[in-house]
Amino acid sequence: MTGALLGGKGMSWKTALYDYLNARNSAETEASAGALAEIIHNDRFNEESDIRLARVHENRRHRGVKALRGETRLKLHQAREQSEQVVADLDYVRRFTYELGGREYNECIVSAERITFVETGRRWRITGIEIRESERERIREMYSWVPEDGIYTPAGEISSSQPYLNYSILNQVGTYPGYRKKIYDRNRAVKYADLWWDRYNPAFAELEVDCTSYVSQCLFAGGAPMNYTGKRTSGWWYAGQQGSRELWSYSWAVAQALQLYIPASRKGLRGTIVSSAAELRPGDCISYDWDGDGRFQHNTFVTALDAAGMPLVNAHTVSSKHRYWDYKDSHAWTDRTRYAFVRIADEMDE
């Protein structure tokens, strides 16, 4: 922890970056923005940090969380250096250790940031911080679900009547033939989620916003059967990529699509909406509607329960492991946020 002001005389922008790392660690661990306000010369970011960290502080108090320690590190991807300005793209990796109900927990989050440093005189100051990845999925179309047809479709889109198959890619990720009933293996799904929480599985396409693809992979790893139709607007399936052609259903990779598909499905992957997070178990899912307008933009996968029986979740886009389910620490969260709690069926028809 440090209270040093950014960039004393003769210091480089990398020293300023190191000061930011320590101040950010202190702020996130203590849920107080004071250390950041001392060194970041950006009123908007400081105001947003004040609001977000005050929310985190209240949330921890309500849960009975005792902060033990915070550890942070930075992974610098690139820095564009000019005579009096540097713009650095980096990953901010945070591990927060806390105690709850006599047990110790570790929460990990990786966020992508762009930081602007400006040299004034012989001092380097941070004048801008941009959160480059957000749990807000960009929704381009309105979607609707037609239960009688089993179709989830963007308004106005007409799907091809001919399914297309890519068996070679299906064989890479595994299929589950030969049984009419599948038992959902929650432990196997959770092991997959913990293995791949901060990286891509090379068997699947890398998507820029891949929170829902990651959740689909976890469900599939637990044995949820694909409903392969070959049509992007129906079923729940993945068959890879051919050039620029995306061979997977909307429900595999689009947050709103998966949230609508699971409770309406009668074949393969299916589940039910329950009324509270307390009803979920590891292997279940949560969908997030940040604006309360009925459009779900993020999905997470339940990987553990805390001492109070509340879900801890893993996610992609902003890579997270054993993060508290309500996401009140997220830059995407608003006081209009609504959730869909999805209980996955323990037995499914193929």
Secondary structure as UniProt FT lines:
FT   TURN            9..10
FT   HELIX           13..30
FT   HELIX           34..37
FT   TURN            38..39
FT   HELIX           43..63
FT   STRAND          66..81
FT   STRAND          85..100
FT   TURN            101..102
FT   STRAND          103..120
FT   TURN            121..122
FT   STRAND          123..131
FT   STRAND          143..146
FT   TURN            147..150
FT   STRAND          151..154
FT   TURN            155..156
FT   HELIX           167..173
FT   STRAND          181..183
FT   HELIX           186..195
FT   TURN            197..198
FT   TURN            202..203
FT   HELIX           211..221
FT   TURN            222..223
FT   TURN            232..233
FT   STRAND          238..242
FT   TURN            243..244
FT   STRAND          245..248
FT   HELIX           250..253
FT   HELIX           255..264
FT   STRAND          271..274
FT   HELIX           277..279
FT   TURN            282..283
FT   STRAND          285..289
FT   TURN            290..291
FT   STRAND          298..305
FT   TURN            307..308
FT   STRAND          311..315
FT   TURN            316..319
FT   STRAND          320..324
FT   TURN            325..326
FT   TURN            328..329
FT   TURN            331..332
FT   TURN            335..336
FT   STRAND          338..344
FT   STRAND          347..349
//
